[in-house]
Amino acid sequence: MCSGGDVSGMNAALKRFTEYRLHSGIEPFAVYDGYEGLIEGRIRKLGYADVAGIIMRGGTVIGSARSQRFWEASYRETVVKWSRDAIVSTIPFWRWAGSLCESERIV
């Protein structure tokens, strides 16, 4: 999941994350469109085809967005509820200061 503005290297990080997880026998997932996608449950399993050829592309292929709704406790509770029921046990956050503040609200 990416939150906030795009930074160079996000696609490369996503590609490496995906390849590492697949090589380790662990299914990789991505949250599309940052915190808005997290609230909406926009999660997709990734495979090699999803990350092939993305290193040279600008931005981030999974999208990035902050969310005003995420600051409201009811939306964070929704995220926690579905994440407990989902097969996703961890969500890596590629983040900077703003995302750090937002992601700490989940725990």
Secondary structure, DSSP 4 states (H G I P E B T S, - for coil): -B-SS--TTHHHHHHHHHHHHHHTT---EEETTHHHHHHHT-EEE--HHHHTT-TTSSS-TT-----SGGGSHHHHHHHHHHHHHSS------B--HHHHHHHTTT-
